[in-house]
Amino acid sequence: MAAPVALSTGGDGVSEAEASLRSFEAYLDQLTERVNELQRQVRDGGGGAEELRPTSASVTAVRTLLEAVERCGLDEVGDEEAWGMVAQQLRERRADVPSIAATDGAACRAWYRTVHALQRETQALDEELTRLLVRLDAVPGISREDLSRAIQNHCNAQARRISALLSRRKRLIQRCQALGDGLEQWAQLQGLLPEAVVNGVGEEEAQDEVREA
């Protein structure tokens, strides 16, 4: 599911902007539901995510797992013996992973698949929200300049429409930003973000990506 683009219907620019915002709002509703569903999955233990909980112990366990996997150069199809080494590292670190990863290689690999799937979905949602923010900011026909021209030309009805759409876009942008911030905070609690992101490293790079997009 990709973020929609600003619509071009062949009508006037304000009507096209209005249609675009409706499309973006519907898409943001879908993203909100996906974020809520992801969080429900972890909270309620669906999809094998029952061991992920927002506690310091679970965060340590998840990060220990991800660090060990990276250190060993493993992926989801790595051999069981190598995964057994990861499980051993979890036991040595005394990471709180009851009934799962620390038992044997097969259990450890199964847990990683759950964690990695959550990582991928979190990253995909974050990328979609970033793209949506960029496209919301670039909706044609409802800039401050458009509003000024309408006022100068005494097109009062059009000026009111543009003003209303500017306010609507601002609310959508704020809502999109809040959803993204909430998703990032939640991912931190679960240990799903790389340590560099948790410590604030990489934020400037992310902002650069938004500006470039």
C-alpha positions in Angstrom: 0.0 0.0 0.0 1.6 3.2 -1.2 0.8 6.7 -0.2 -1.6 8.4 -2.7 -0.5 11.3 -4.8 -2.2 14.7 -5.2 -5.1 14.2 -7.6 -5.5 15.9 -11.0 -9.2 15.8 -12.0 -9.2 18.4 -14.7 -11.2 20.8 -12.5 -10.1 23.9 -10.7 -7.1 23.7 -8.4 -9.0 24.2 -5.2 -11.4 21.3 -6.0 -8.4 19.1 -6.9 -6.8 20.0 -3.6 -10.0 19.2 -1.7 -10.2 15.8 -3.4 -6.5 15.2 -2.6 -6.9 15.9 1.1 -9.9 13.5 1.2 -7.7 10.8 -0.3 -4.9 11.6 2.1 -7.2 11.6 5.1 -8.6 8.2 4.1 -5.1 6.8 3.7 -4.1 8.2 7.1 -7.1 6.4 8.6 -5.7 3.2 7.2 -2.2 3.8 8.5 -3.7 4.6 12.0 -5.5 1.3 12.0 -2.3 -0.5 10.9 -0.4 1.1 13.8 -3.2 0.2 16.3 -3.3 -3.4 15.0 0.5 -3.7 15.3 0.4 -2.5 18.9 -2.6 -4.8 19.7 -0.8 -7.7 18.3 2.1 -7.2 20.8 -0.1 -6.2 23.7 -2.5 -9.2 23.3 0.1 -11.7 22.3 -1.1 -12.4 18.8 1.2 -13.7 16.0 3.7 -15.2 18.5 4.5 -11.8 20.0 3.4 -12.7 23.5 7.0 -12.3 24.9 7.3 -8.7 23.7 6.2 -6.4 26.5 7.1 -2.8 27.3 9.4 -3.6 30.3 13.1 -3.0 30.7 13.6 -6.8 30.8 11.9 -7.4 27.4 13.7 -4.5 25.8 17.1 -5.9 27.0 16.1 -9.3 25.6 15.1 -8.0 22.2 18.2 -5.9 21.8 20.4 -8.7 23.0 18.8 -10.9 20.4 19.2 -8.4 17.5 22.8 -7.6 18.5 23.7 -11.3 18.6 22.1 -12.0 15.3 24.0 -9.2 13.7 27.2 -10.2 15.3 26.8 -13.8 14.0 25.7 -12.6 10.5 22.5 -14.7 10.6 19.2 -14.4 8.9 15.9 -16.2 9.2 17.1 -19.3 7.4 20.4 -19.7 9.2 21.3 -23.2 10.5 20.1 -24.3 13.9 23.6 -24.7 15.3 24.4 -21.1 14.6 21.0 -20.1 16.2 22.0 -22.2 19.2 25.0 -20.0 19.7 22.6 -17.0 19.8 20.5 -18.7 22.4 23.6 -19.4 24.4 24.5 -15.7 24.3 21.0 -14.9 25.6 21.5 -17.2 28.5 24.9 -15.8 29.3 23.5 -12.2 29.2 20.7 -13.4 31.5 18.2 -11.8 29.2 14.6 -12.2 30.4 13.2 -14.5 27.6 11.2 -17.1 29.4 10.0 -20.1 27.5 11.5 -18.9 24.2 14.8 -17.9 22.6 17.2 -19.1 25.4 16.0 -22.7 25.1 17.5 -23.9 21.8 18.4 -22.8 18.3 15.0 -23.5 16.8 13.1 -21.6 19.4 15.6 -18.7 19.1 15.1 -18.5 15.4 11.3 -18.6 15.7 11.4 -15.7 18.2 13.7 -13.7 15.8 11.2 -14.2 13.0 8.5 -12.6 15.2 10.7 -9.7 16.2 12.0 -9.2 12.7 8.4 -9.1 11.3 7.5 -6.5 13.8 10.6 -4.5 12.8 9.7 -4.6 9.1 6.1 -3.5 9.7 7.2 -0.7 12.0 9.7 0.5 9.4 7.2 0.2 6.6 4.7 2.3 8.6 7.3 4.9 9.4 8.3 5.2 5.8 4.7 5.5 4.6 4.0 8.3 7.2 7.1 10.2 6.0 6.0 10.0 2.4 2.5 11.1 3.4 3.9 14.1 5.2 5.9 15.2 2.2 2.9 14.9 -0.1 0.6 16.7 2.3 3.0 19.6 2.3 3.1 19.7 -1.5 -0.6 19.7 -2.3 -1.0 22.3 -5.1 -3.6 25.0 -5.2 -3.8 25.8 -1.5 -0.6 27.6 -0.7 -0.5 30.9 1.2 0.2 32.6 -2.1 -3.0 31.1 -3.6 -4.9 32.5 -0.6 -3.3 36.0 -1.1 -4.1 36.0 -4.8 -7.8 35.1 -4.1 -8.1 37.9 -1.5 -6.4 40.4 -3.8 -8.7 39.5 -6.7 -11.7 39.7 -4.4 -12.6 36.0 -4.9 -14.0 35.8 -1.4 -15.7 32.4 -1.8 -12.5 30.9 -3.1 -10.4 32.5 -0.4 -12.7 31.0 2.2 -12.3 27.5 0.6 -8.5 27.8 0.4 -8.3 29.0 4.1 -10.5 26.1 5.2 -8.3 23.6 3.2 -5.1 25.1 4.6 -6.5 24.5 8.1 -7.6 21.0 7.2 -4.1 20.2 5.8 -2.5 21.5 8.9 -4.6 19.2 11.1 -3.7 16.2 8.9 0.0 17.1 9.1 -0.2 17.3 12.9 -2.1 14.1 13.1 0.4 12.3 10.8 3.4 13.7 12.9 1.7 12.6 16.2 1.1 9.1 14.8 4.8 8.8 13.7 6.1 10.1 17.0 3.9 7.6 18.9 5.0 4.8 16.7 8.7 5.6 17.4 8.1 5.8 21.1 6.3 2.5 21.1 9.1 0.8 19.1 11.6 2.1 21.6 9.7 0.5 24.4 9.7 -2.8 22.6 13.5 -2.6 21.8 12.7 -2.7 18.0 14.8 0.4 17.1 18.5 0.3 16.6 20.5 1.7 19.5 21.6 4.7 17.4 18.1 5.8 16.8 17.1 5.4 20.5 20.1 7.6 21.4 19.0 10.3 18.9 21.7 9.5 16.3 20.3 9.5 12.8 17.5 12.0 13.5 19.3 14.7 11.3 19.7 12.1 8.5 16.0 11.3 8.7 15.1 15.0 8.5 17.4 15.4 5.5 15.5 12.5 3.7 12.2 14.3 4.3 13.6 17.6 2.9 15.1 15.8 -0.1 11.9 13.9 -0.8 
